[in-house]
């Protein structure tokens, strides 16, 4: 245990300096827009404003899954909201999501355009709109929603907790890393026990529960998040790994991961997506890179 330091919280906390670390320059204790910025609108009813973080990937995977199932109404335009540059504080984006977090969706197919924010809400909205990727049986529906909301409640411990202190914080804090590592490993054990007896999170059928959980915990198991798989001994969760690898092989997931991606190999980035043809060039780039 490292030497403890003493910190006495002030009677009233005041924002007087940046906290340091990655994303410090865009963190602030107030809401609302910081600048005027009109959002682009494409040709499809569904307009997505996002970034390929785990929460963003949930929605692009969902849309690609719907299109693969034949739901032509799920065609969409996807535009990048670069959170490191503060795009989420533009007036147009704040009008859709007053919480200034990606992703955000506008559905122009409704009599009055419908805004939807929070990734779990978007998945549920799309599942109900297209009657897909959600069980119809009431008991299975309840199971699916339980796991969907499990992810929404659990992931902040993984991202804002473990991910921040292990990967992004300006200095390492042993207590914080130990605390959140313990919780993330507990969550992985929850998933591993569930997947020991089920192919997918809600049984034999792939649902929005899997689409919600995989970009966070599947990516973690496959070492695509925080470079922490070895630290967490992620390989020991064999059922999570089996599930994570199976989902990673889905073409719809591979496509969804590319949309609104602005980092990594260029052939895996598709900053904007307007129709299925946009993937063709990137697929060719990936094949050429592998040669």
C-alpha positions as CSV (number, residue, x, y, z in Angstrom):
1,X,0.0,0.0,0.0
2,X,1.4,3.4,-1.0
3,X,1.6,6.2,1.6
4,X,-1.8,7.8,2.2
5,X,-2.2,11.4,1.5
6,X,-4.7,13.6,3.4
7,X,-7.3,15.6,1.6
8,X,-9.9,17.6,3.3
9,X,-12.9,18.5,1.1
10,X,-13.9,22.1,1.1
11,X,-17.2,23.1,2.6
12,X,-18.4,24.1,-0.9
13,X,-16.6,22.7,-4.0
14,X,-15.6,25.2,-6.7
15,X,-14.4,24.6,-10.2
16,X,-11.2,26.5,-10.2
17,X,-8.9,24.3,-12.4
18,X,-9.0,21.4,-14.8
19,X,-8.7,18.0,-13.3
20,X,-5.9,16.9,-15.6
21,X,-5.7,13.8,-17.7
22,X,-7.4,12.8,-21.0
23,X,-10.6,14.7,-21.7
24,X,-9.9,17.2,-18.9
25,X,-10.2,20.2,-21.3
26,X,-13.8,19.3,-22.2
27,X,-15.0,18.4,-18.7
28,X,-17.0,21.1,-16.9
29,X,-19.6,21.2,-14.1
30,X,-22.3,23.0,-16.1
31,X,-24.6,21.9,-19.0
32,X,-25.8,23.7,-22.1
33,X,-24.1,24.7,-25.4
34,X,-20.9,26.6,-25.7
35,X,-21.2,27.6,-29.3
36,X,-23.6,27.7,-32.2
37,X,-23.3,24.7,-34.5
38,X,-25.9,23.5,-36.9
39,X,-26.0,19.7,-37.5
40,X,-26.0,18.3,-41.0
41,X,-29.0,16.3,-42.2
42,X,-28.7,13.6,-44.8
43,X,-31.2,11.8,-47.0
44,X,-32.5,9.1,-44.7
45,X,-35.2,9.4,-42.0
46,X,-32.8,8.2,-39.3
47,X,-30.0,10.7,-38.5
48,X,-27.3,9.6,-36.1
49,X,-24.8,11.9,-34.5
50,X,-22.1,9.8,-32.7
51,X,-18.6,8.6,-32.3
52,X,-17.3,5.0,-32.3
53,X,-17.0,4.7,-28.5
54,X,-18.6,1.7,-26.9
55,X,-21.9,3.6,-26.5
56,X,-21.8,4.8,-30.1
57,X,-20.9,1.3,-31.4
58,X,-24.1,-0.1,-29.8
59,X,-26.3,2.0,-32.1
60,X,-24.4,1.5,-35.4
61,X,-24.3,-2.2,-34.8
62,X,-28.0,-2.2,-34.1
63,X,-28.8,-0.3,-37.3
64,X,-26.6,-2.6,-39.3
65,X,-28.3,-5.6,-37.7
66,X,-31.7,-4.2,-38.7
67,X,-30.6,-3.6,-42.2
68,X,-29.3,-7.2,-42.5
69,X,-32.7,-8.4,-41.3
70,X,-34.3,-6.6,-44.2
71,X,-35.6,-3.5,-42.5
72,X,-35.0,-0.9,-45.2
73,X,-36.5,1.8,-43.0
74,X,-33.4,1.5,-40.8
75,X,-31.2,3.1,-43.4
76,X,-29.4,6.0,-41.8
77,X,-26.9,8.8,-42.1
78,X,-24.2,8.9,-39.5
79,X,-22.2,12.0,-38.7
80,X,-19.2,12.3,-36.4
81,X,-19.5,14.2,-33.1
82,X,-15.8,14.5,-32.0
83,X,-16.0,14.7,-28.3
84,X,-12.3,15.6,-27.9
85,X,-13.0,18.7,-29.9
86,X,-16.2,19.7,-28.0
87,X,-18.7,19.0,-30.8
88,X,-21.1,17.7,-28.2
89,X,-21.5,21.2,-26.8
90,X,-22.7,22.6,-30.1
91,X,-26.2,24.1,-30.0
92,X,-27.6,21.7,-32.6
93,X,-26.4,18.6,-30.7
94,X,-27.5,20.0,-27.3
95,X,-31.0,20.5,-28.8
96,X,-31.1,16.7,-29.4
97,X,-29.3,15.6,-26.2
98,X,-29.3,18.2,-23.4
99,X,-26.9,15.9,-21.6
100,X,-24.2,16.5,-24.3
101,X,-23.2,12.8,-24.6
102,X,-23.1,10.7,-27.7
103,X,-24.9,9.0,-29.3
104,X,-28.0,11.0,-30.3
105,X,-30.6,10.0,-32.9
106,X,-33.3,12.0,-34.8
107,X,-36.1,10.0,-36.5
108,X,-37.6,12.2,-39.2
109,X,-40.1,9.4,-40.2
110,X,-42.5,10.5,-37.5
111,X,-45.1,13.3,-38.0
112,X,-43.0,15.4,-35.6
113,X,-39.3,14.5,-35.7
114,X,-38.5,12.4,-32.7
115,X,-35.3,12.8,-30.7
116,X,-33.8,9.9,-28.8
117,X,-30.7,10.1,-26.6
118,X,-28.9,7.7,-24.3
119,X,-27.7,4.6,-26.1
120,X,-30.0,2.1,-24.2
121,X,-33.0,4.2,-25.0
122,X,-32.0,4.3,-28.7
123,X,-31.7,0.5,-28.8
124,X,-35.1,0.1,-27.2
125,X,-36.7,2.7,-29.5
126,X,-35.3,0.9,-32.6
127,X,-36.3,-2.5,-31.4
128,X,-39.8,-1.4,-30.8
129,X,-40.0,0.6,-34.0
130,X,-39.0,-2.4,-36.1
131,X,-40.2,-5.2,-33.9
132,X,-36.8,-6.9,-34.0
133,X,-34.0,-8.1,-31.8
134,X,-36.3,-8.0,-28.8
135,X,-38.2,-11.1,-27.5
136,X,-42.0,-11.1,-27.9
137,X,-42.6,-13.5,-25.0
138,X,-43.2,-11.3,-21.8
139,X,-40.9,-13.3,-19.6
140,X,-38.0,-13.2,-22.2
141,X,-38.7,-9.6,-22.8
142,X,-38.3,-8.9,-19.1
143,X,-35.0,-10.8,-19.1
144,X,-33.8,-8.9,-22.1
145,X,-34.6,-5.5,-20.6
146,X,-33.1,-6.6,-17.3
147,X,-29.7,-7.2,-19.0
148,X,-30.0,-4.1,-21.1
149,X,-30.4,-2.0,-17.9
150,X,-27.8,-4.0,-16.2
151,X,-25.3,-2.8,-18.8
152,X,-26.5,0.8,-18.5
153,X,-26.0,0.7,-14.7
154,X,-22.8,-1.3,-14.7
155,X,-20.7,0.3,-17.5
156,X,-20.0,3.5,-15.7
157,X,-17.9,1.5,-13.2
158,X,-16.0,0.1,-16.1
159,X,-15.6,3.3,-18.1
160,X,-15.7,6.2,-15.8
161,X,-14.3,4.1,-12.9
162,X,-11.8,1.5,-14.0
163,X,-11.0,2.9,-17.5
164,X,-10.4,6.4,-16.2
165,X,-8.2,5.5,-13.2
166,X,-6.3,2.7,-15.0
167,X,-5.9,4.3,-18.4
168,X,-6.6,8.0,-18.5
169,X,-5.9,9.6,-15.1
170,X,-2.8,11.8,-14.9
171,X,-1.4,9.7,-12.2
172,X,-2.1,6.3,-10.7
173,X,-4.1,6.0,-7.5
174,X,-3.8,2.5,-6.0
175,X,-7.0,2.7,-4.0
176,X,-9.1,3.8,-7.0
177,X,-7.6,1.2,-9.3
178,X,-8.1,-1.6,-6.8
179,X,-11.6,-0.5,-6.0
180,X,-12.8,-0.5,-9.7
181,X,-10.8,-3.5,-10.7
182,X,-12.5,-5.5,-8.1
183,X,-15.9,-4.3,-9.4
184,X,-15.1,-4.9,-13.0
185,X,-14.0,-8.5,-12.3
186,X,-17.2,-9.0,-10.3
187,X,-19.2,-7.9,-13.4
188,X,-17.2,-10.2,-15.7
189,X,-18.0,-13.0,-13.3
190,X,-21.7,-12.1,-13.4
191,X,-21.6,-12.3,-17.2
192,X,-19.5,-15.5,-17.2
193,X,-21.9,-17.3,-15.0
194,X,-24.9,-16.2,-17.2
195,X,-23.2,-17.2,-20.4
196,X,-22.2,-20.6,-19.0
197,X,-25.7,-21.8,-19.6
198,X,-26.8,-19.5,-22.4
199,X,-25.5,-18.9,-25.9
200,X,-26.5,-15.2,-25.7
201,X,-27.5,-13.0,-22.8
202,X,-31.2,-13.8,-23.1
203,X,-30.9,-17.4,-24.2
204,X,-30.5,-18.8,-27.7
205,X,-31.5,-15.6,-29.5
206,X,-29.2,-12.6,-30.1
207,X,-30.9,-9.4,-28.8
208,X,-30.4,-5.8,-27.9
209,X,-29.0,-7.1,-24.6
210,X,-26.0,-8.5,-26.5
211,X,-25.7,-5.4,-28.7
212,X,-25.6,-3.3,-25.6
213,X,-23.1,-5.3,-23.5
214,X,-20.7,-6.5,-26.2
215,X,-19.1,-3.1,-27.1
216,X,-18.1,-2.7,-23.4
217,X,-17.4,-6.2,-22.0
218,X,-16.8,-8.0,-25.2
219,X,-14.2,-5.4,-26.2
220,X,-12.6,-5.7,-22.8
221,X,-12.3,-9.4,-23.1
222,X,-10.8,-9.1,-26.6
223,X,-8.3,-6.5,-25.4
224,X,-9.9,-3.7,-27.5
225,X,-10.5,-1.5,-24.4
226,X,-7.9,0.1,-22.1
227,X,-5.3,-2.5,-23.0
228,X,-6.3,-4.2,-19.8
229,X,-7.2,-7.8,-20.7
230,X,-4.0,-9.2,-19.2
231,X,-4.3,-7.0,-16.1
232,X,-7.8,-8.3,-15.5
233,X,-7.0,-11.9,-16.4
234,X,-9.8,-11.6,-18.9
235,X,-8.9,-15.0,-20.5
236,X,-10.1,-16.7,-17.4
237,X,-13.7,-15.8,-18.1
238,X,-14.0,-18.5,-20.8
239,X,-17.7,-18.1,-21.4
240,X,-17.4,-14.4,-21.9
241,X,-14.6,-15.0,-24.3
242,X,-16.6,-17.6,-26.3
243,X,-19.5,-15.1,-26.6
244,X,-17.3,-12.1,-27.3
245,X,-15.5,-13.9,-30.2
246,X,-18.8,-15.2,-31.7
247,X,-20.3,-11.8,-31.8
248,X,-17.1,-10.2,-33.1
249,X,-17.3,-12.5,-36.2
250,X,-20.7,-11.0,-37.2
251,X,-20.3,-8.9,-40.4
252,X,-22.9,-6.5,-39.0
253,X,-20.7,-6.0,-35.9
254,X,-17.6,-5.4,-38.0
255,X,-19.4,-2.8,-40.0
256,X,-21.0,-1.1,-37.0
257,X,-17.6,-0.8,-35.4
258,X,-16.2,1.1,-38.4
259,X,-18.9,3.8,-38.4
260,X,-17.9,7.2,-36.9
261,X,-14.5,5.8,-36.0
262,X,-11.7,8.4,-36.1
263,X,-8.8,6.5,-34.7
264,X,-6.9,3.3,-35.4
265,X,-6.0,1.8,-38.9
266,X,-7.5,4.0,-41.6
267,X,-9.1,1.0,-43.4
268,X,-11.2,0.4,-40.2
269,X,-12.5,4.0,-40.1
270,X,-15.7,5.2,-41.8
271,X,-16.1,8.7,-40.4
272,X,-19.5,9.2,-42.1
273,X,-22.0,6.6,-43.3
274,X,-24.8,7.3,-45.8
275,X,-25.4,4.0,-47.4
276,X,-24.1,0.4,-47.6
277,X,-21.8,1.3,-50.5
278,X,-19.7,3.4,-48.2
279,X,-18.2,0.2,-46.7
280,X,-17.0,-1.1,-50.1
281,X,-13.9,1.2,-50.3
282,X,-13.0,0.5,-46.7
283,X,-13.3,-3.2,-47.3
284,X,-11.0,-3.0,-50.2
285,X,-8.5,-0.9,-48.2
286,X,-8.5,-3.6,-45.5
287,X,-7.9,-6.4,-48.0
288,X,-5.0,-4.5,-49.6
289,X,-3.5,-3.8,-46.1
290,X,-3.6,-7.5,-45.4
291,X,-1.7,-8.4,-48.5
